[in-house]
Amino acid sequence: AERLANVRGAFRVRDPQAVAGRGIVLIDDVMTTGATLDACARALKRAGARTVTTVTLARASAERRSTG
């Protein structure tokens, strides 16, 4: 929740006409909480994107692993 609050409103689309009516793909190498992708997707949808699809290569685990 804290991360989501930190990035809410942090992103905006400079040229809404560039995304209006288009399908957008957001690519993230590692997704931790998903807050950044969510905030970016919301900004794109507000700017008129038809769809926003997210693709991530890996997801950070919530579990902490002990090595010793």
PDB file with SEQRES, HELIX, SHEET and CRYST1 records, atoms N, CA, C and O in Angstrom:
SEQRES   1 A   68  ALA GLU ARG LEU ALA ASN VAL ARG GLY ALA PHE ARG VAL          
SEQRES   2 A   68  ARG ASP PRO GLN ALA VAL ALA GLY ARG GLY ILE VAL LEU          
SEQRES   3 A   68  ILE ASP ASP VAL MET THR THR GLY ALA THR LEU ASP ALA          
SEQRES   4 A   68  CYS ALA ARG ALA LEU LYS ARG ALA GLY ALA ARG THR VAL          
SEQRES   5 A   68  THR THR VAL THR LEU ALA ARG ALA SER ALA GLU ARG ARG          
SEQRES   6 A   68  SER THR GLY                                                  
HELIX    1 AA1 GLU A    2  VAL A    7  1                                   6    
HELIX    2 AA2 PRO A   16  VAL A   19  1                                   4    
HELIX    3 AA3 ALA A   35  ARG A   46  1                                  12    
SHEET    1 AA1 2 GLY A  23  MET A  31  0                                        
SHEET    2 AA1 2 THR A  51  ARG A  59  1                                        
CRYST1    1.000    1.000    1.000  90.00  90.00  90.00 P 1           1          
ATOM      1  N   ALA A   1       0.829  -1.197   0.000  1.00  0.00           N  
ATOM      2  CA  ALA A   1       0.000   0.000   0.000  1.00  0.00           C  
ATOM      3  C   ALA A   1       0.871   1.257   0.000  1.00  0.00           C  
ATOM      4  O   ALA A   1       0.535   2.256  -0.636  1.00  0.00           O  
ATOM      5  N   GLU A   2       1.998   1.194   0.724  1.00  0.00           N  
ATOM      6  CA  GLU A   2       2.883   2.357   0.791  1.00  0.00           C  
ATOM      7  C   GLU A   2       3.488   2.670  -0.575  1.00  0.00           C  
ATOM      8  O   GLU A   2       3.546   3.829  -0.983  1.00  0.00           O  
ATOM      9  N   ARG A   3       3.937   1.632  -1.277  1.00  0.00           N  
ATOM     10  CA  ARG A   3       4.522   1.831  -2.603  1.00  0.00           C  
ATOM     11  C   ARG A   3       3.481   2.394  -3.561  1.00  0.00           C  
ATOM     12  O   ARG A   3       3.781   3.289  -4.352  1.00  0.00           O  
ATOM     13  N   LEU A   4       2.265   1.875  -3.495  1.00  0.00           N  
ATOM     14  CA  LEU A   4       1.188   2.366  -4.356  1.00  0.00           C  
ATOM     15  C   LEU A   4       0.932   3.848  -4.096  1.00  0.00           C  
ATOM     16  O   LEU A   4       0.729   4.622  -5.032  1.00  0.00           O  
ATOM     17  N   ALA A   5       0.943   4.235  -2.839  1.00  0.00           N  
ATOM     18  CA  ALA A   5       0.738   5.642  -2.498  1.00  0.00           C  
ATOM     19  C   ALA A   5       1.891   6.510  -3.016  1.00  0.00           C  
ATOM     20  O   ALA A   5       1.677   7.655  -3.415  1.00  0.00           O  
ATOM     21  N   ASN A   6       3.117   5.961  -3.008  1.00  0.00           N  
ATOM     22  CA  ASN A   6       4.287   6.717  -3.465  1.00  0.00           C  
ATOM     23  C   ASN A   6       4.245   7.020  -4.961  1.00  0.00           C  
ATOM     24  O   ASN A   6       4.704   8.080  -5.385  1.00  0.00           O  
ATOM     25  N   VAL A   7       3.705   6.113  -5.759  1.00  0.00           N  
ATOM     26  CA  VAL A   7       3.721   6.311  -7.211  1.00  0.00           C  
ATOM     27  C   VAL A   7       2.402   6.821  -7.774  1.00  0.00           C  
ATOM     28  O   VAL A   7       2.330   7.174  -8.952  1.00  0.00           O  
ATOM     29  N   ARG A   8       1.367   6.865  -6.959  1.00  0.00           N  
ATOM     30  CA  ARG A   8       0.073   7.363  -7.447  1.00  0.00           C  
ATOM     31  C   ARG A   8       0.223   8.808  -7.890  1.00  0.00           C  
ATOM     32  O   ARG A   8       0.662   9.661  -7.120  1.00  0.00           O  
ATOM     33  N   GLY A   9      -0.139   9.072  -9.117  1.00  0.00           N  
ATOM     34  CA  GLY A   9      -0.051  10.416  -9.662  1.00  0.00           C  
ATOM     35  C   GLY A   9       1.343  10.811 -10.121  1.00  0.00           C  
ATOM     36  O   GLY A   9       1.558  11.950 -10.537  1.00  0.00           O  
ATOM     37  N   ALA A  10       2.294   9.886 -10.052  1.00  0.00           N  
ATOM     38  CA  ALA A  10       3.680  10.208 -10.409  1.00  0.00           C  
ATOM     39  C   ALA A  10       3.912  10.218 -11.916  1.00  0.00           C  
ATOM     40  O   ALA A  10       4.916  10.760 -12.378  1.00  0.00           O  
ATOM     41  N   PHE A  11       3.009   9.632 -12.685  1.00  0.00           N  
ATOM     42  CA  PHE A  11       3.198   9.518 -14.124  1.00  0.00           C  
ATOM     43  C   PHE A  11       2.102  10.253 -14.868  1.00  0.00           C  
ATOM     44  O   PHE A  11       0.950  10.295 -14.435  1.00  0.00           O  
ATOM     45  N   ARG A  12       2.486  10.836 -16.003  1.00  0.00           N  
ATOM     46  CA  ARG A  12       1.503  11.482 -16.865  1.00  0.00           C  
ATOM     47  C   ARG A  12       1.948  11.281 -18.308  1.00  0.00           C  
ATOM     48  O   ARG A  12       3.124  11.041 -18.584  1.00  0.00           O  
ATOM     49  N   VAL A  13       1.009  11.380 -19.200  1.00  0.00           N  
ATOM     50  CA  VAL A  13       1.284  11.237 -20.630  1.00  0.00           C  
ATOM     51  C   VAL A  13       1.454  12.638 -21.189  1.00  0.00           C  
ATOM     52  O   VAL A  13       0.546  13.464 -21.095  1.00  0.00           O  
ATOM     53  N   ARG A  14       2.604  12.905 -21.767  1.00  0.00           N  
ATOM     54  CA  ARG A  14       2.870  14.244 -22.303  1.00  0.00           C  
ATOM     55  C   ARG A  14       2.046  14.550 -23.546  1.00  0.00           C  
ATOM     56  O   ARG A  14       1.645  15.693 -23.765  1.00  0.00           O  
ATOM     57  N   ASP A  15       1.797  13.537 -24.353  1.00  0.00           N  
ATOM     58  CA  ASP A  15       1.066  13.735 -25.603  1.00  0.00           C  
ATOM     59  C   ASP A  15      -0.085  12.735 -25.667  1.00  0.00           C  
ATOM     60  O   ASP A  15       0.063  11.672 -26.271  1.00  0.00           O  
ATOM     61  N   PRO A  16      -1.228  13.052 -25.058  1.00  0.00           N  
ATOM     62  CA  PRO A  16      -2.354  12.125 -25.037  1.00  0.00           C  
ATOM     63  C   PRO A  16      -2.800  11.652 -26.423  1.00  0.00           C  
ATOM     64  O   PRO A  16      -3.302  10.536 -26.560  1.00  0.00           O  
ATOM     65  N   GLN A  17      -2.624  12.485 -27.450  1.00  0.00           N  
ATOM     66  CA  GLN A  17      -3.010  12.069 -28.802  1.00  0.00           C  
ATOM     67  C   GLN A  17      -2.171  10.889 -29.291  1.00  0.00           C  
ATOM     68  O   GLN A  17      -2.608  10.125 -30.151  1.00  0.00           O  
ATOM     69  N   ALA A  18      -0.980  10.745 -28.747  1.00  0.00           N  
ATOM     70  CA  ALA A  18      -0.094   9.652 -29.158  1.00  0.00           C  
ATOM     71  C   ALA A  18      -0.597   8.294 -28.661  1.00  0.00           C  
ATOM     72  O   ALA A  18      -0.248   7.263 -29.236  1.00  0.00           O  
ATOM     73  N   VAL A  19      -1.407   8.280 -27.608  1.00  0.00           N  
ATOM     74  CA  VAL A  19      -1.904   7.010 -27.066  1.00  0.00           C  
ATOM     75  C   VAL A  19      -3.409   6.830 -27.231  1.00  0.00           C  
ATOM     76  O   VAL A  19      -3.912   5.714 -27.097  1.00  0.00           O  
ATOM     77  N   ALA A  20      -4.123   7.893 -27.515  1.00  0.00           N  
ATOM     78  CA  ALA A  20      -5.590   7.831 -27.609  1.00  0.00           C  
ATOM     79  C   ALA A  20      -6.045   6.765 -28.600  1.00  0.00           C  
ATOM     80  O   ALA A  20      -5.650   6.764 -29.766  1.00  0.00           O  
ATOM     81  N   GLY A  21      -6.875   5.869 -28.113  1.00  0.00           N  
ATOM     82  CA  GLY A  21      -7.451   4.826 -28.954  1.00  0.00           C  
ATOM     83  C   GLY A  21      -6.526   3.674 -29.279  1.00  0.00           C  
ATOM     84  O   GLY A  21      -6.912   2.770 -30.021  1.00  0.00           O  
ATOM     85  N   ARG A  22      -5.327   3.678 -28.752  1.00  0.00           N  
ATOM     86  CA  ARG A  22      -4.350   2.628 -29.069  1.00  0.00           C  
ATOM     87  C   ARG A  22      -4.278   1.572 -27.971  1.00  0.00           C  
ATOM     88  O   ARG A  22      -4.649   1.810 -26.821  1.00  0.00           O  
ATOM     89  N   GLY A  23      -3.793   0.416 -28.359  1.00  0.00           N  
ATOM     90  CA  GLY A  23      -3.440  -0.622 -27.398  1.00  0.00           C  
ATOM     91  C   GLY A  23      -1.978  -0.438 -27.029  1.00  0.00           C  
ATOM     92  O   GLY A  23      -1.119  -0.362 -27.907  1.00  0.00           O  
ATOM     93  N   ILE A  24      -1.697  -0.367 -25.754  1.00  0.00           N  
ATOM     94  CA  ILE A  24      -0.354  -0.106 -25.262  1.00  0.00           C  
ATOM     95  C   ILE A  24       0.159  -1.334 -24.514  1.00  0.00           C  
ATOM     96  O   ILE A  24      -0.590  -1.972 -23.774  1.00  0.00           O  
ATOM     97  N   VAL A  25       1.443  -1.667 -24.709  1.00  0.00           N  
ATOM     98  CA  VAL A  25       2.087  -2.746 -23.966  1.00  0.00           C  
ATOM     99  C   VAL A  25       3.169  -2.127 -23.085  1.00  0.00           C  
ATOM    100  O   VAL A  25       4.076  -1.456 -23.577  1.00  0.00           O  
ATOM    101  N   LEU A  26       3.063  -2.359 -21.777  1.00  0.00           N  
ATOM    102  CA  LEU A  26       4.086  -1.934 -20.823  1.00  0.00           C  
ATOM    103  C   LEU A  26       4.964  -3.136 -20.506  1.00  0.00           C  
ATOM    104  O   LEU A  26       4.455  -4.220 -20.222  1.00  0.00           O  
ATOM    105  N   ILE A  27       6.273  -2.950 -20.553  1.00  0.00           N  
ATOM    106  CA  ILE A  27       7.201  -4.041 -20.274  1.00  0.00           C  
ATOM    107  C   ILE A  27       8.045  -3.659 -19.066  1.00  0.00           C  
ATOM    108  O   ILE A  27       8.617  -2.571 -19.011  1.00  0.00           O  
ATOM    109  N   ASP A  28       8.114  -4.568 -18.101  1.00  0.00           N  
ATOM    110  CA  ASP A  28       8.907  -4.356 -16.890  1.00  0.00           C  
ATOM    111  C   ASP A  28       9.804  -5.573 -16.703  1.00  0.00           C  
ATOM    112  O   ASP A  28       9.335  -6.706 -16.807  1.00  0.00           O  
ATOM    113  N   ASP A  29      11.080  -5.356 -16.429  1.00  0.00           N  
ATOM    114  CA  ASP A  29      11.978  -6.492 -16.282  1.00  0.00           C  
ATOM    115  C   ASP A  29      11.651  -7.311 -15.034  1.00  0.00           C  
ATOM    116  O   ASP A  29      11.537  -8.535 -15.110  1.00  0.00           O  
ATOM    117  N   VAL A  30      11.500  -6.648 -13.892  1.00  0.00           N  
ATOM    118  CA  VAL A  30      11.165  -7.351 -12.648  1.00  0.00           C  
ATOM    119  C   VAL A  30      10.041  -6.592 -11.953  1.00  0.00           C  
ATOM    120  O   VAL A  30      10.178  -5.407 -11.649  1.00  0.00           O  
ATOM    121  N   MET A  31       8.940  -7.276 -11.705  1.00  0.00           N  
ATOM    122  CA  MET A  31       7.827  -6.655 -10.988  1.00  0.00           C  
ATOM    123  C   MET A  31       7.953  -7.001  -9.510  1.00  0.00           C  
ATOM    124  O   MET A  31       8.054  -8.170  -9.138  1.00  0.00           O  
ATOM    125  N   THR A  32       7.944  -5.973  -8.682  1.00  0.00           N  
ATOM    126  CA  THR A  32       8.035  -6.197  -7.245  1.00  0.00           C  
ATOM    127  C   THR A  32       6.627  -6.144  -6.657  1.00  0.00           C  
ATOM    128  O   THR A  32       6.054  -7.186  -6.337  1.00  0.00           O  
ATOM    129  N   THR A  33       6.074  -4.965  -6.513  1.00  0.00           N  
ATOM    130  CA  THR A  33       4.723  -4.838  -5.953  1.00  0.00           C  
ATOM    131  C   THR A  33       3.661  -4.656  -7.033  1.00  0.00           C  
ATOM    132  O   THR A  33       2.477  -4.890  -6.790  1.00  0.00           O  
ATOM    133  N   GLY A  34       4.084  -4.239  -8.219  1.00  0.00           N  
ATOM    134  CA  GLY A  34       3.135  -3.952  -9.285  1.00  0.00           C  
ATOM    135  C   GLY A  34       2.624  -2.523  -9.252  1.00  0.00           C  
ATOM    136  O   GLY A  34       1.854  -2.122 -10.126  1.00  0.00           O  
ATOM    137  N   ALA A  35       3.039  -1.749  -8.258  1.00  0.00           N  
ATOM    138  CA  ALA A  35       2.536  -0.392  -8.095  1.00  0.00           C  
ATOM    139  C   ALA A  35       2.939   0.516  -9.257  1.00  0.00           C  
ATOM    140  O   ALA A  35       2.138   1.333  -9.713  1.00  0.00           O  
ATOM    141  N   THR A  36       4.167   0.379  -9.733  1.00  0.00           N  
ATOM    142  CA  THR A  36       4.617   1.236 -10.833  1.00  0.00           C  
ATOM    143  C   THR A  36       3.845   0.928 -12.106  1.00  0.00           C  
ATOM    144  O   THR A  36       3.394   1.840 -12.798  1.00  0.00           O  
ATOM    145  N   LEU A  37       3.692  -0.362 -12.417  1.00  0.00           N  
ATOM    146  CA  LEU A  37       2.910  -0.740 -13.602  1.00  0.00           C  
ATOM    147  C   LEU A  37       1.477  -0.244 -13.483  1.00  0.00           C  
ATOM    148  O   LEU A  37       0.904   0.245 -14.457  1.00  0.00           O  
ATOM    149  N   ASP A  38       0.902  -0.365 -12.309  1.00  0.00           N  
ATOM    150  CA  ASP A  38      -0.473   0.072 -12.092  1.00  0.00           C  
ATOM    151  C   ASP A  38      -0.601   1.581 -12.315  1.00  0.00           C  
ATOM    152  O   ASP A  38      -1.529   2.038 -12.982  1.00  0.00           O  
ATOM    153  N   ALA A  39       0.335   2.348 -11.751  1.00  0.00           N  
ATOM    154  CA  ALA A  39       0.273   3.801 -11.904  1.00  0.00           C  
ATOM    155  C   ALA A  39       0.465   4.218 -13.360  1.00  0.00           C  
ATOM    156  O   ALA A  39      -0.207   5.132 -13.839  1.00  0.00           O  
ATOM    157  N   CYS A  40       1.375   3.554 -14.063  1.00  0.00           N  
ATOM    158  CA  CYS A  40       1.585   3.862 -15.480  1.00  0.00           C  
ATOM    159  C   CYS A  40       0.349   3.504 -16.300  1.00  0.00           C  
ATOM    160  O   CYS A  40      -0.074   4.275 -17.161  1.00  0.00           O  
ATOM    161  N   ALA A  41      -0.220   2.348 -16.033  1.00  0.00           N  
ATOM    162  CA  ALA A  41      -1.407   1.917 -16.771  1.00  0.00           C  
ATOM    163  C   ALA A  41      -2.571   2.877 -16.545  1.00  0.00           C  
ATOM    164  O   ALA A  41      -3.308   3.194 -17.478  1.00  0.00           O  
ATOM    165  N   ARG A  42      -2.733   3.333 -15.323  1.00  0.00           N  
ATOM    166  CA  ARG A  42      -3.813   4.283 -15.022  1.00  0.00           C  
ATOM    167  C   ARG A  42      -3.619   5.593 -15.793  1.00  0.00           C  
ATOM    168  O   ARG A  42      -4.575   6.150 -16.333  1.00  0.00           O  
ATOM    169  N   ALA A  43      -2.384   6.072 -15.839  1.00  0.00           N  
ATOM    170  CA  ALA A  43      -2.104   7.316 -16.570  1.00  0.00           C  
ATOM    171  C   ALA A  43      -2.396   7.137 -18.057  1.00  0.00           C  
ATOM    172  O   ALA A  43      -2.951   8.031 -18.695  1.00  0.00           O  
ATOM    173  N   LEU A  44      -2.026   5.997 -18.600  1.00  0.00           N  
ATOM    174  CA  LEU A  44      -2.285   5.739 -20.019  1.00  0.00           C  
ATOM    175  C   LEU A  44      -3.780   5.632 -20.303  1.00  0.00           C  
ATOM    176  O   LEU A  44      -4.254   6.143 -21.318  1.00  0.00           O  
ATOM    177  N   LYS A  45      -4.526   4.974 -19.421  1.00  0.00           N  
ATOM    178  CA  LYS A  45      -5.977   4.859 -19.605  1.00  0.00           C  
ATOM    179  C   LYS A  45      -6.650   6.231 -19.496  1.00  0.00           C  
ATOM    180  O   LYS A  45      -7.561   6.537 -20.265  1.00  0.00           O  
ATOM    181  N   ARG A  46      -6.206   7.053 -18.544  1.00  0.00           N  
ATOM    182  CA  ARG A  46      -6.759   8.410 -18.420  1.00  0.00           C  
ATOM    183  C   ARG A  46      -6.481   9.229 -19.673  1.00  0.00           C  
ATOM    184  O   ARG A  46      -7.269  10.102 -20.039  1.00  0.00           O  
ATOM    185  N   ALA A  47      -5.362   8.946 -20.327  1.00  0.00           N  
ATOM    186  CA  ALA A  47      -4.990   9.684 -21.544  1.00  0.00           C  
ATOM    187  C   ALA A  47      -5.717   9.144 -22.772  1.00  0.00           C  
ATOM    188  O   ALA A  47      -5.571   9.689 -23.866  1.00  0.00           O  
ATOM    189  N   GLY A  48      -6.500   8.075 -22.600  1.00  0.00           N  
ATOM    190  CA  GLY A  48      -7.308   7.579 -23.704  1.00  0.00           C  
ATOM    191  C   GLY A  48      -6.854   6.290 -24.347  1.00  0.00           C  
ATOM    192  O   GLY A  48      -7.399   5.897 -25.378  1.00  0.00           O  
ATOM    193  N   ALA A  49      -5.870   5.618 -23.769  1.00  0.00           N  
ATOM    194  CA  ALA A  49      -5.453   4.329 -24.328  1.00  0.00           C  
ATOM    195  C   ALA A  49      -6.641   3.370 -24.321  1.00  0.00           C  
ATOM    196  O   ALA A  49      -7.380   3.296 -23.339  1.00  0.00           O  
ATOM    197  N   ARG A  50      -6.817   2.644 -25.408  1.00  0.00           N  
ATOM    198  CA  ARG A  50      -7.918   1.676 -25.516  1.00  0.00           C  
ATOM    199  C   ARG A  50      -7.685   0.514 -24.561  1.00  0.00           C  
ATOM    200  O   ARG A  50      -8.577   0.135 -23.803  1.00  0.00           O  
ATOM    201  N   THR A  51      -6.482  -0.048 -24.602  1.00  0.00           N  
ATOM    202  CA  THR A  51      -6.120  -1.145 -23.708  1.00  0.00           C  
ATOM    203  C   THR A  51      -4.684  -0.933 -23.230  1.00  0.00           C  
ATOM    204  O   THR A  51      -3.877  -0.297 -23.909  1.00  0.00           O  
ATOM    205  N   VAL A  52      -4.382  -1.472 -22.060  1.00  0.00           N  
ATOM    206  CA  VAL A  52      -3.011  -1.490 -21.547  1.00  0.00           C  
ATOM    207  C   VAL A  52      -2.728  -2.906 -21.087  1.00  0.00           C  
ATOM    208  O   VAL A  52      -3.404  -3.431 -20.202  1.00  0.00           O  
ATOM    209  N   THR A  53      -1.732  -3.514 -21.688  1.00  0.00           N  
ATOM    210  CA  THR A  53      -1.310  -4.869 -21.341  1.00  0.00           C  
ATOM    211  C   THR A  53       0.070  -4.783 -20.715  1.00  0.00           C  
ATOM    212  O   THR A  53       0.932  -4.052 -21.203  1.00  0.00           O  
ATOM    213  N   THR A  54       0.284  -5.529 -19.633  1.00  0.00           N  
ATOM    214  CA  THR A  54       1.594  -5.518 -18.992  1.00  0.00           C  
ATOM    215  C   THR A  54       2.278  -6.862 -19.188  1.00  0.00           C  
ATOM    216  O   THR A  54       1.648  -7.919 -19.149  1.00  0.00           O  
ATOM    217  N   VAL A  55       3.587  -6.787 -19.400  1.00  0.00           N  
ATOM    218  CA  VAL A  55       4.418  -7.977 -19.562  1.00  0.00           C  
ATOM    219  C   VAL A  55       5.605  -7.832 -18.626  1.00  0.00           C  
ATOM    220  O   VAL A  55       6.274  -6.798 -18.627  1.00  0.00           O  
ATOM    221  N   THR A  56       5.871  -8.851 -17.831  1.00  0.00           N  
ATOM    222  CA  THR A  56       7.045  -8.827 -16.960  1.00  0.00           C  
ATOM    223  C   THR A  56       7.870 -10.078 -17.203  1.00  0.00           C  
ATOM    224  O   THR A  56       7.335 -11.138 -17.527  1.00  0.00           O  
ATOM    225  N   LEU A  57       9.175  -9.942 -17.044  1.00  0.00           N  
ATOM    226  CA  LEU A  57      10.077 -11.074 -17.240  1.00  0.00           C  
ATOM    227  C   LEU A  57      10.228 -11.892 -15.974  1.00  0.00           C  
ATOM    228  O   LEU A  57      10.452 -13.101 -16.042  1.00  0.00           O  
ATOM    229  N   ALA A  58      10.109 -11.253 -14.818  1.00  0.00           N  
ATOM    230  CA  ALA A  58      10.238 -11.955 -13.539  1.00  0.00           C  
ATOM    231  C   ALA A  58       9.440 -11.209 -12.486  1.00  0.00           C  
ATOM    232  O   ALA A  58       9.148 -10.021 -12.623  1.00  0.00           O  
ATOM    233  N   ARG A  59       9.100 -11.924 -11.448  1.00  0.00           N  
ATOM    234  CA  ARG A  59       8.393 -11.319 -10.325  1.00  0.00           C  
ATOM    235  C   ARG A  59       9.193 -11.579  -9.060  1.00  0.00           C  
ATOM    236  O   ARG A  59       9.599 -12.712  -8.800  1.00  0.00           O  
ATOM    237  N   ALA A  60       9.420 -10.537  -8.276  1.00  0.00           N  
ATOM    238  CA  ALA A  60      10.141 -10.685  -7.024  1.00  0.00           C  
ATOM    239  C   ALA A  60       9.292 -11.478  -6.044  1.00  0.00           C  
ATOM    240  O   ALA A  60       8.081 -11.277  -5.950  1.00  0.00           O  
ATOM    241  N   SER A  61       9.929 -12.368  -5.328  1.00  0.00           N  
ATOM    242  CA  SER A  61       9.238 -13.201  -4.359  1.00  0.00           C  
ATOM    243  C   SER A  61       9.029 -12.444  -3.064  1.00  0.00           C  
ATOM    244  O   SER A  61       9.896 -11.684  -2.632  1.00  0.00           O  
ATOM    245  N   ALA A  62       7.885 -12.651  -2.448  1.00  0.00           N  
ATOM    246  CA  ALA A  62       7.599 -12.026  -1.168  1.00  0.00           C  
ATOM    247  C   ALA A  62       8.319 -12.759  -0.037  1.00  0.00           C  
ATOM    248  O   ALA A  62       8.503 -12.209   1.049  1.00  0.00           O  
ATOM    249  N   GLU A  63       8.718 -13.987  -0.295  1.00  0.00           N  
ATOM    250  CA  GLU A  63       9.401 -14.773   0.725  1.00  0.00           C  
ATOM    251  C   GLU A  63      10.860 -14.362   0.840  1.00  0.00           C  
ATOM    252  O   GLU A  63      11.517 -14.061  -0.157  1.00  0.00           O  
ATOM    253  N   ARG A  64      11.345 -14.356   2.047  1.00  0.00           N  
ATOM    254  CA  ARG A  64      12.769 -14.094   2.287  1.00  0.00           C  
ATOM    255  C   ARG A  64      13.437 -15.448   2.518  1.00  0.00           C  
ATOM    256  O   ARG A  64      12.989 -16.247   3.340  1.00  0.00           O  
ATOM    257  N   ARG A  65      14.497 -15.683   1.787  1.00  0.00           N  
ATOM    258  CA  ARG A  65      15.182 -16.958   1.921  1.00  0.00           C  
ATOM    259  C   ARG A  65      16.450 -16.797   2.748  1.00  0.00           C  
ATOM    260  O   ARG A  65      17.233 -15.870   2.542  1.00  0.00           O  
ATOM    261  N   SER A  66      16.629 -17.695   3.661  1.00  0.00           N  
ATOM    262  CA  SER A  66      17.804 -17.684   4.529  1.00  0.00           C  
ATOM    263  C   SER A  66      18.897 -18.526   3.906  1.00  0.00           C  
ATOM    264  O   SER A  66      18.629 -19.605   3.376  1.00  0.00           O  
ATOM    265  N   THR A  67      20.129 -18.042   3.966  1.00  0.00           N  
ATOM    266  CA  THR A  67      21.249 -18.801   3.396  1.00  0.00           C  
ATOM    267  C   THR A  67      22.121 -19.408   4.477  1.00  0.00           C  
ATOM    268  O   THR A  67      23.210 -19.910   4.196  1.00  0.00           O  
ATOM    269  N   GLY A  68      21.666 -19.366   5.666  1.00  0.00           N  
ATOM    270  CA  GLY A  68      22.615 -19.878   6.561  1.00  0.00           C  
ATOM    271  C   GLY A  68      22.323 -20.306   7.863  1.00  0.00           C  
ATOM    272  O   GLY A  68      23.219 -20.743   8.585  1.00  0.00           O  
TER     273      GLY A  68                                                      
END                                                                             
